[in-house]
Amino acid sequence: MTLNRRQFIGYLGAGAALSALPRLHLSAANPQVVVIGGGFGGATCAKYLRRYDNGVGITVIEPNTDYITCPGSNWVLGGLRTMDRITQRYAGFKTYDVKHIAARVERIDSALQSVDLDNGDTVKYDRLVVAPGIDFKWDSIEGYDAQAAEQIPHAYKAGPQTELLRKQLMDMPDGGTVILSVPGDPFRCPPGPYERASMIAYYLKSHKPKSKILILDAKEKFSKQGLFQAAWKELYPGMIDWVPGTQGGKVERIDVAKRTVFTQEGLTSHRGDVINLICPHHAGTLAQSAGLTDASGWCPIDQKSFESTLHPKVHVIGDACVAGAMPKSGHSANNQAKMCAAAIIALLREEEVPIPSHVNTCYSLLAPDYGISVAAVYHLKDGKIAAVEGSGGVSPADADAQFRKREALYAEGWYASITADSFN
Ligand SMILES: Cc1cc2nc3c(=O)[nH]c(=O)nc-3n(C[C@H](O)[C@H](O)[C@H](O)COP(=O)(O)OP(=O)(O)OC[C@H]3O[C@@H](n4cnc5c(N)ncnc54)[C@H](O)[C@@H]3O)c2cc1C
């Protein structure tokens, strides 16, 4: 199935249409839903819980009072956006009568249905939504840990890490080498590292044109690969080299002081003037300590209701959960949040959980007027979230410059609409 733009927008609105659900009685008086994390998953879920029902108490526990989005953070590296323009202010919490507690959750007690906060408070829940995003597997690359990341940024959580990487790029001499190390699947935002390479190349082309980018990849192939590689040839000829895992792309060790990474059991080494090491990751640490993860490091869920298969009345959404074929993206987290909110309201009303459908789009900006995209529609098949056969696809390989320019505009439009939907 190929979607035309109108059908696609119809799918995008699927979550919003659920707000038309009739308001029925809730099984308990004033039930409390607590949401941990105010990212694309948590903030959207809180808003849509309210849109689906007025009688439920909704509390978001998130230590930050602003949210800096990873989407758009590569554009900051390219010099196309400021940090301020990727900072969201949680205006929606007030509009939708959502209580925000600026604290960190330290412990979940699913038997007592409560969470303990780092300010000493305990908050009770009838249903809990856990959306803590990702944390890094610090033991997966020898020599790399949270302290090393202060010198060798991952920049895979937007904020000070983005600023550090941008500063290092600006300080680098012309003719320097930028190394970008990419982990194996699954990881947050599959096209993210390659959009990043493009944005760094865009910056270098105009400021340090003799410089090179070396992508060391643990994988054999990557999202929108043909489109990225064709664009690199056209826009940044000779600047970007990509090395797959079997040809020495998997970084195993780093010597931070010497700014050198090692692959192929130490046989190959590369020195970088700037190294961006995107370390492998797992579900946010809280999900681990709460026993919500399995051996994979991610949270297994019932893919209809997003309820954990390990702890009842606890739902996990966003990057932390295993959502079938859906990639770990802000768009996925936003969609899952709406479906999860609908499921929770149905469960509180002792009704049938609605059958979910989802959509995901990932735009990548390769230059200010050069965008590409990938999209898919998902449904529940045999209890798992699967791509609808024939749905979605990637931008055409033979598109002209006008088409690429329009997709660059759509990328900005996507950012404006998804952040408005999630945070306002
Ligand atoms: C460079 C880059 C580019 C990207 N570009 C795109 C893109 O173009 N399109 C797209 O769809 N996706 C993109 N993504 C992916 C997107 O950012 C993530 O998939 C998305 O943020 C996941 O949302 P989430 O709610 O699961 O987690 P997050 O957004 O990470 O939110 C988790 C929140 O939980 C909070 N938290 C964690 N632990 C606790 C705790 N113990 N107590 C309380 N709060 C806690 C954190 O403070 C955080 O605010 C990109 C990612 C990167 C790195």
The ligand as a Tripos MOL2 file, in Angstrom:
@<TRIPOS>MOLECULE
LIG
   53    58     1     0     0
SMALL
NO_CHARGES

@<TRIPOS>ATOM
      1 C1         20.6560   13.0490   17.5200 C.3       1 LIG1
      2 C2         19.2540   12.5440   17.6120 C.ar      1 LIG1
      3 C3         18.3250   12.9140   16.6560 C.ar      1 LIG1
      4 C4         17.0200   12.4500   16.7350 C.ar      1 LIG1
      5 N1         16.1390   12.8250   15.7600 N.ar      1 LIG1
      6 C5         14.8920   12.3300   15.7840 C.ar      1 LIG1
      7 C6         13.9760   12.6890   14.7680 C.ar      1 LIG1
      8 O1         14.2850   13.4690   13.8570 O.2       1 LIG1
      9 N2         12.7330   12.1560   14.8190 N.ar      1 LIG1
     10 C7         12.3480   11.3240   15.8190 C.ar      1 LIG1
     11 O2         11.1860   10.8820   15.8240 O.2       1 LIG1
     12 N3         13.2050   10.9410   16.7940 N.ar      1 LIG1
     13 C8         14.4570   11.4250   16.7990 C.ar      1 LIG1
     14 N4         15.3380   11.0690   17.7890 N.ar      1 LIG1
     15 C9         14.9300   10.0610   18.8040 C.3       1 LIG1
     16 C10        14.1560   10.6620   19.9890 C.3       1 LIG1
     17 O3         14.8900   11.7000   20.5960 O.3       1 LIG1
     18 C11        13.8570    9.5940   21.0370 C.3       1 LIG1
     19 O4         13.3970    8.4450   20.4020 O.3       1 LIG1
     20 C12        12.8170   10.1060   22.0060 C.3       1 LIG1
     21 O5         13.3700   11.1720   22.7500 O.3       1 LIG1
     22 C13        12.3200    9.0120   22.9450 C.3       1 LIG1
     23 O6         11.3770    9.5390   23.8260 O.3       1 LIG1
     24 P1         11.2230    8.9540   25.3130 P.3       1 LIG1
     25 O7         10.1080    9.7100   25.9310 O.co2     1 LIG1
     26 O8         11.1690    7.4920   25.2750 O.co2     1 LIG1
     27 O9         12.6080    9.3130   26.0310 O.3       1 LIG1
     28 P2         13.2660   10.7320   26.3290 P.3       1 LIG1
     29 O10        12.8370   11.7200   25.3210 O.co2     1 LIG1
     30 O11        14.7100   10.4850   26.5030 O.co2     1 LIG1
     31 O12        12.6430   11.1870   27.7070 O.3       1 LIG1
     32 C14        12.9410   10.5050   28.8940 C.3       1 LIG1
     33 C15        12.7060   11.4560   30.0620 C.3       1 LIG1
     34 O13        12.6830   10.6870   31.2680 O.3       1 LIG1
     35 C16        13.3360   11.4150   32.2860 C.3       1 LIG1
     36 N5         13.8030   10.4430   33.2930 N.ar      1 LIG1
     37 C17        14.7270    9.4650   33.1510 C.ar      1 LIG1
     38 N6         14.8760    8.7900   34.3180 N.ar      1 LIG1
     39 C18        14.0170    9.3610   35.2100 C.ar      1 LIG1
     40 C19        13.7260    9.1240   36.5800 C.ar      1 LIG1
     41 N7         14.3640    8.1660   37.2850 N.pl3     1 LIG1
     42 N8         12.7930    9.9080   37.1960 N.ar      1 LIG1
     43 C20        12.1430   10.8930   36.4990 C.ar      1 LIG1
     44 N9         12.3890   11.1570   35.1940 N.ar      1 LIG1
     45 C21        13.3250   10.4080   34.5620 C.ar      1 LIG1
     46 C22        14.4710   12.1400   31.5590 C.3       1 LIG1
     47 O14        14.8980   13.2970   32.2900 O.3       1 LIG1
     48 C23        13.8240   12.4890   30.2140 C.3       1 LIG1
     49 O15        13.2800   13.7850   30.1980 O.3       1 LIG1
     50 C24        16.6380   11.5570   17.7710 C.ar      1 LIG1
     51 C25        17.5760   11.1790   18.7340 C.ar      1 LIG1
     52 C26        18.8800   11.6610   18.6420 C.ar      1 LIG1
     53 C27        19.8610   11.2530   19.7040 C.3       1 LIG1
@<TRIPOS>BOND
     1     1     2 1
     2     2     3 ar
     3     2    52 ar
     4     3     4 ar
     5     4     5 ar
     6     4    50 ar
     7     5     6 ar
     8     6     7 ar
     9     6    13 1
    10     7     8 2
    11     7     9 ar
    12     9    10 ar
    13    10    11 2
    14    10    12 ar
    15    12    13 ar
    16    13    14 ar
    17    14    15 1
    18    14    50 ar
    19    15    16 1
    20    16    17 1
    21    16    18 1
    22    18    19 1
    23    18    20 1
    24    20    21 1
    25    20    22 1
    26    22    23 1
    27    23    24 1
    28    24    25 2
    29    24    26 1
    30    24    27 1
    31    27    28 1
    32    28    29 2
    33    28    30 1
    34    28    31 1
    35    31    32 1
    36    32    33 1
    37    33    34 1
    38    33    48 1
    39    34    35 1
    40    35    36 1
    41    35    46 1
    42    36    37 ar
    43    36    45 ar
    44    37    38 ar
    45    38    39 ar
    46    39    40 ar
    47    39    45 ar
    48    40    41 1
    49    40    42 ar
    50    42    43 ar
    51    43    44 ar
    52    44    45 ar
    53    46    47 1
    54    46    48 1
    55    48    49 1
    56    50    51 ar
    57    51    52 ar
    58    52    53 1
@<TRIPOS>SUBSTRUCTURE
     1 LIG1         1 GROUP 0 **** ****
